[in-house]
Amino acid sequence: MSQATTNLQISVEETAAWSRKLVVTVPEGRVKSERAKVARQLSKRVKVPGFRKGKVPLSHLESRFGAEIDRQTQQKVIDAAFSEAVKAKELDPISAPRVAKVSYDRDSELTFEVMFDIRPEIKLDRVSGFRLSRPEVTVGDEEIDAQLAMLRQQQALWKPVERRPAASDSVEVAITPLEQETGESESQPYRFTLGEGRAIPDVEAAIMTLDPGSTAEFTVTFPDDFEDEEQRGKSRRLQIELRQVLEQELPTLDDEFAQSLGDFEDLEALRETVAKDLLHHKEQEVEAKLDHEIVDSIIQANPFEVPDSMIERYLDALVGPPPEDADPDMADQAREQARPAAEWGIRRTLVIQRVAEDQGLEATKEDVQERLQQLAKRMGRQPGEVRARMAKSGELRELERRITEEKVFEYLKEQSEISIGGS
């Protein structure tokens, strides 16, 4: 591609792998022309006593608004020159330009420096020949039983009982802090299941000594690993009222239970479906891990840097803005802890994009249409309706990205030796 013609003086400095600094000089004629244009536009808007809009003499305009004319001229000249310079040098900025060292005089040329990051164009010399392992996945009866037990819990009923609570019971309590230093103590109602860690161990132990409807006072101590560091090891005097105990009533694991969950003929059909779902989930996990290992192998074989601006934007999306009352040090620490994951995520994206471009594996219109038809069939809708909804929500671009990734990883797996076995 030929570079654009310009009358600017432009020098380019590579300050880092994907960072550039431009030093741009704008000719005197362009500066004067832009300043005259700014002055004319301003004269049409401002009100000066004794003159109609657009008829203010230049001398009056300069005396009252000269500084503003200079400010606008400088901004407009720099904005236009930067846009022209990056086109002329065929650069693709991905970060906001950082302008510095502006030298401006209304009667001479204007010079400025501008720094920014450019879009990385990585080169992958090796994407094949790696030795990887795909673990063999199976599903055991104990895993199926555990999943069925979870389904039973989800369908369980809670019934009130007149006895002291035990682990796995749900309790309704009112807890009142005693010996408060300021103000009256207020009773707070709670409902939780014993043994799930919703309350500290001393509180749960105290509750299990009570009969429904009874109230007693207890001294409890916060454990050393309590979430609130200030409360660790401290003791509190509490009044606890046990209002109700509820026992979980699990449905019988039989054909009737299976039929209540969906289109299952009997319990055996439910077990078969659960086994298939578990196997599918495990296979997805294995493939995701294998994809991760392939990308890792490519990155190690083709090391490259990523722009800081890309990392910062990724962190913004990954961590999100901190709450208004957040500790700045804690917020900075959270970003730093997430930085390795952000850098790896960017490298992964760049690798996939590069392989897709090099091998012509981007999602085609036909790929997208076929996937839309599959989705529409499962949803019982027309493909056009599904496309319109996904395009409006932004999901269509995500579908294209996902199809591209699938094609890239299918290609990459064909280029390496993948043995079956291991864990």
LINKA-V118428 format. One record per pair of residues at least 6 apart in sequence whose ideal C-beta (glycine too) atoms are under 6 Angstrom apart, sorted by the first residue. I is the first residue (numbers start at 0). J is the second residue. D is the distance in Angstrom with one decimal. If there is no record, write none. Layout:
i=[I,I]
j=[J,J]
d=[D,D]
This chain:
i=[2,3,3,5,5,6,7,7,7,8,9,9,10,11,11,11,12,14,16,17,17,17,17,18,19,20,21,21,22,23,23,23,24,24,25,25,25,25,26,27,27,30,30,33,33,33,34,34,37,37,37,38,42,42,42,43,43,47,47,73,76,77,81,81,85,90,91,91,92,93,93,94,94,94,96,96,97,98,98,99,100,101,102,103,116,116,119,121,121,121,123,123,124,125,126,127,129,129,130,131,131,131,132,132,133,133,133,134,134,134,135,135,136,136,136,138,138,138,142,143,143,143,146,151,151,154,155,155,156,157,157,158,158,159,159,160,160,161,163,164,164,164,164,166,166,167,168,168,168,169,169,170,170,171,171,171,172,172,172,173,173,173,174,174,174,175,175,175,176,177,177,178,191,193,199,201,201,202,205,205,209,211,211,213,214,216,217,218,218,219,219,220,221,221,221,223,225,250,254,254,257,257,257,257,263,290,293,294,294,297,298,305,309,310,310,313,313,314,314,314,317,317,318,318,318,321,351,351,354,355,355,355,358,360,360,361,362,362,362,366,367,371,371,371,372,374,375,375,389]
j=[87,86,87,83,87,26,23,80,84,24,23,84,22,19,21,88,20,20,304,116,117,119,306,116,117,114,84,113,112,80,84,111,108,110,76,80,108,109,108,107,108,76,109,72,75,76,72,105,68,71,72,68,53,55,60,52,53,55,59,103,109,111,96,113,92,117,117,118,115,116,118,115,116,308,113,115,114,111,113,112,112,111,110,109,306,308,349,303,349,353,301,353,301,300,297,414,296,415,416,292,415,417,418,421,289,417,419,285,421,422,419,420,281,282,285,274,277,278,277,270,273,274,273,249,250,250,247,249,248,169,245,246,248,243,245,244,246,211,210,170,193,207,244,193,194,194,193,244,246,192,245,206,244,190,242,243,189,239,241,186,188,240,187,237,239,184,186,238,184,236,238,236,197,203,221,219,220,219,217,239,241,241,244,241,240,238,237,234,236,235,237,234,230,231,233,231,231,256,265,266,263,265,266,269,269,408,411,347,350,350,346,345,345,341,342,341,345,334,337,341,337,341,333,334,337,330,404,407,407,361,403,407,410,406,407,403,399,402,403,402,399,382,385,386,382,385,382,385,395]
d=[5.3,4.7,4.6,5.4,4.7,5.8,5.7,5.9,5.9,3.9,5.5,4.9,4.6,6.0,5.9,5.6,4.3,5.2,4.2,5.4,5.5,5.1,4.3,5.3,5.7,4.8,5.4,5.1,5.3,5.2,5.1,5.8,5.6,4.7,5.5,5.1,6.0,4.4,5.7,5.3,4.8,5.9,5.0,5.4,5.7,5.2,4.3,5.8,5.4,4.8,5.0,5.3,5.7,4.9,5.6,5.8,4.7,4.8,5.9,5.1,5.5,5.7,5.7,5.6,5.9,5.4,5.5,4.4,4.5,5.3,5.0,5.1,4.2,3.5,4.7,4.8,4.7,5.7,5.1,4.9,4.6,4.5,4.4,4.9,3.8,4.4,5.9,4.9,5.5,5.5,4.9,5.4,5.9,4.4,5.5,3.4,4.4,4.1,5.0,5.6,5.7,4.9,5.2,4.4,5.7,5.3,5.6,5.7,5.1,5.5,5.8,5.9,4.3,5.8,5.8,5.1,4.7,5.0,5.8,5.7,5.3,5.5,5.0,4.8,5.8,5.3,4.8,5.0,4.7,5.7,4.2,5.8,5.4,5.8,5.7,5.3,4.6,5.9,5.9,5.2,5.9,5.5,4.6,5.3,4.1,5.7,5.5,5.6,5.8,4.9,4.2,5.8,5.8,4.9,4.5,4.2,5.4,5.9,5.6,4.6,5.2,4.3,5.6,5.7,5.5,5.1,4.4,4.2,5.0,4.2,5.9,5.0,3.8,5.4,6.0,3.6,5.7,5.5,4.2,5.7,4.0,5.7,5.2,5.9,4.2,5.1,5.5,5.6,5.4,5.7,5.8,4.7,4.4,5.7,5.4,5.4,4.9,5.0,4.3,5.2,4.3,5.9,4.6,3.9,4.5,5.1,5.1,5.0,5.7,5.4,5.3,4.8,5.3,5.3,5.9,4.2,5.7,5.2,5.9,5.0,5.3,5.8,5.6,5.6,5.3,3.9,5.8,5.1,5.0,5.1,5.2,5.3,5.9,4.3,5.3,5.4,4.4,3.9,4.7,5.0,5.9,4.8,5.5,5.4,5.1,5.5,4.4,4.6,4.3]
